[in-house]
Each structure stands twice: as structure tokens, then as C-alpha cells.
Amino acid sequence: MDRPFIIIVCIISLIAFFAKMQVTNLDTNTANQADSFNQTQPKLNNDYTTILFGDSSYILILHLFDTTNNYDAEKNNTILTFSKKGRNQTKALFRDSMFCMYQDIDFKDFNNDKIADITVFYYTGARANPTYHLYLTDLKNHRLIRVKDFEELPNPDLDTTNNIITSIALSGTNYYSFYRIDTKNKLKNLGHSFNENPNDSTQYEKAIRQILKK
């Protein structure tokens, strides 16, 4: 093989090697810059946002303002804001200050009008007894109506057939209590609560029958 040809091949190989090294260094530097950029970006604020009434102009925002308080229900740590977006400004329709152990919004009917209402997570104990703030949904007037003291009901569930909200406090002896939201959007205690007897499977049915007799 001719000497000049070998020299040319070697030169080309060296050029390719140094070009590859430069690309590798460039990629590494770019990745490091990207990592640095991501690490220095401020985290998003502690907001949970959802749209209401199927209309993007109605917005519900759950904002955690005290990140140090996740357990003391006597101290509010969250603000719930219901707003309507206009062309030039956003108007707050109401703001509620409350405690939330976890920032979470869900939708479930509790006044038996077949329209999903809004629950905001409140608190749960050691025995899995979650409780919720409740806001009834008024689709006609685009309003939300807070139901006072609903957050005191552990594990609430609506019996749509009888329009009865059953609350079960799980403990050594499970405690059942019964409620209904009346026409004035107030929470009404229906009575006939009981401590569960594992040897009596008829307690629940008896209580429901007594309530429906009224």
C-alpha cells in the first residue's frame, strides 16, 4: 500500500475522532445545563383546579397556603375559590377558608337531584374514616351551596332509592347514622343510629324502615 494513502487515512481517522469528542462534550454540557435549569425552576404552587358546569369560564381552585399543617383540623390551611372568567377580568364569586388534610376535589350526588355535587377532602382518622366538605351544585343559577357540618360525617354514602345518607364511623364497634339534605339545603339528622352488632344482620334494614315510616 502506498505511504501517502496510509497518511491520508490516518488523518481522516483523527479528524473523525476529534469531531466525535466535540459532539460528546457538547451533548454532556447541554444535558448538564438542562439539569441545572430544571433544578432551579420554582415549583408550581399548591393548587388543585377544576372546571365547573361544563363551562371553562367557571373555575374552582383549591389552594394550600400552609404546607406545614397536614393534621391540625382546628387550623385552616387551604382556601377554596370559585371564580368566573370574563373578557377582561376574573371575578371571585366566593372564597372559603378551611382545613384539608389532602388537597382533593371529587364529584358525587348527595341531595339526590341526580346532579353531581362537589366534595373537598377534609380529614381521615387512623381507622380509615374519611370526611369531606360538601358543596351542592346549582346548575340553573351556576351556584355552589355549602352544606354546614357535612364534614362531621365519616364515610358518607347516598342511598338514592330512599334518599338517605348513611355515615359509618369505623372503630372497634362500627357506628351507623343517617341523614338527609332537606329542601333548604340543610343537613338533617334522621335518627335511628346504632352501634353495629355482628350477631344481628337486620339492624340496618330495621333502621331504614323506621326512618321511612316518618
N, C-alpha and C positions, 0 to 999 in steps of 0.2 A: 504494500500500500504506500502511496506517495506521502512524503513527510508533510508537504503543505496541506494536503487533505486532512491529515490527522490533527494538525494545528487548528484548522477551521472548525472541526468537530468539537474539539476541546473548548474553543472559545464560545461556540454556540451553547454547549452544556453549562458553562459557567454563567453565561448571561441568563439562561433559563432558571438556574439555581438561585441566583440573587434576586431575580424577579419574583420567584415564589416566596422567598423570605420576606420581601417587602409586603406582599399581599397578606401573608400570615400575620405580620406585625400590625398591618392596618386593620385586619379583622379583629385582632385581640384588643387593640386600642379602642375600636368602635364599640366592642362589647363592654369593655370596662367603663366607657363613657355612658353607655346606656344603663348599666347597673347603677352608676353613680347618680344618674338623672332620676331613676325610679326610686332610689333610696331617699333622695332629697325632696321628692314631691310631697306636699301635705296630704294627709289622709282626708277623705270626704267626711263631712260632719255626720253626726249620728242621727240621720233622718230615715224615716220609712214613709214613702209617698205612694198614694194610690189615687186613681181617678174614680169619681162617683157619677151615678145616674147615666152611665154610658156617654158622658159628655166631658170632653177633655178640658173644658173651661172650669169644671168643678174639681177641686183638688183637696185632698185630706193629707196633712203632713203630721207625722208623729216624730217629735224632736226630743232627743235625750240631751238635757242640759247639764246633768250631774252624773258623770261617768263613775264617780266614786261610790255611789249609793245604789246597790242592787238588792238590798234586803230589808231596809228600814221603811216599811209601808207608811209610817207616820210622817215621812218627809217626802214631798213631791220631788220628782226628778225628771219629769217629762212634760212637754206642752203639746197638746193636740190642737192643730189649727185647721179650720175649714174655710177655704177661700174660693173666690170666683175670679177668674181671669177676664179682664176686659180688653179693649183695644189698646188702651194706653196705660192701664194700671191693674194691679191685682188687689181686690178688696177682701179683707178678712171678715167673714160672716160671724165667726165666733172663735174664741180660744179658751181651752180648758187646761188647767194645771192639774196634774195627777201623778200618782206613783205607778210605775210599770216595772215589774221585775225583768221582763224581756220586752223589747220593742217589737210588737207583732199586731197586725190588724187582720181580722178574718170576717167572713160574711155568713150569717145564719139567721133564719127567721125565728123570732121569739114571741111575737104578738099575734101569730097565726093569720097574717094577712097575705101570706104566700109571697111576700117580698123580703128578700134577704136584708137583715139588719146588720149593724156593724158592731163587732166586739173588739175591744182593745185589751190585750193581756194585762192582768193586774198582778196576781200573786199565786204561788203554789207552795203548799207545805211539804213536809217530809214524806207524807203519805199519798202523794200524787192527788192533790185536791186543787186543781187549777180554778181560778176565778177570773172574771172579766168585767170591764166597764162595758155598758151596753148603750148604744145609740140607735133608736128606731129610725127607719128610713121613710121619709115622706116624699114619695116620688112626685106627687102632684104639685107641691109647693117648693120642691127642692130644698127640703129642710132636714136637719138631724135633731132628734129629741133624746136627751139623756134620760135614762131611767135610774132614778136615785136608789141606792142600796142594792142594786143588782150585783155589785161586786162582792157582796157578802155570801153569794150562793156558790158553793163548790160544785163542780161537775154538773152544770145546768144542762138540761136537755128538754126539748119541747115535744110533748105528746100531741101531735096535730089532730088526732081523732077527737080527743076530749078537750083540747086547748088548755092543757095543764103543763106547767113547767115543773119537772122533777129535779130536785137537788139532792145529791148523795154525798155526804161527808164520810170519806173512808177513814176508818180508825179501827181500834180493837173490836168495836161494835159499830157497824155502819148505820148512819143516821139518815133517814129519808124525810124530806119536807117538800111541800107542794105550794105552787104559786101560779098566779095568772096576771097578765098585764091588762088592766081594765081600759075602758073607753077613754079615760082621761090620761092614759099612758103612765099610770101609777102601778107599782108592783104591789100586788095583793097577796097576803098570806092566806091560803085556803084551809089551814089547819090539818088535822089528822096525820101529823108527823109521827114517826115511830123509830125506835131502835130495832134493827133487824134481828130476828130470831132465826137462827139457822135451822131450827126444827119446825118452823111454820112457813111454808111456801105460799100461803094465802094472804099474807099481810098486805102486800102491795095492791092486789085486786080488791080487797076489802076497803082499803083507804080510798081508792078511786071511786068505788061505788058510793061510799058515804059522801064524797065531795059532789058527785053528780046528782045526788038527791036534793041538794040545796037549790 
